[in-house]
């Protein structure tokens, strides 16, 4: 299964609701990814550009996209970004395959 890193930020309204009713959102996140056959590996809040980070494992890009779309459509987030993570072995395979591509820079 592929690994994914998601960065998200809540809307001010979501923060206001969570201040009124604090909630551990890990279980909700876990249920979303498990519904498509995946696994939540971590959930963190942070200072900075993003309010939180998730590390997920999902069977494929379509499954992860479905989870991200469902969460984003819920209206609680100001932003959500998901990055597909490559393990070292996949990166080495990509590097080997890149050797076979005859790239030509523009106007060269």
Buried (B, 14 or more C-beta within 10 A) or exposed (E): EBBBBBBBBBBEEBBEBEEEEEEEBEEEBBEBBEEBEBBBEEBEEEEEEBBBBBBBBBEEEEBBBBBBEEBBEEEBBBEBEBEEBEEEEEEEEEEEEEEEEEEEEEEE
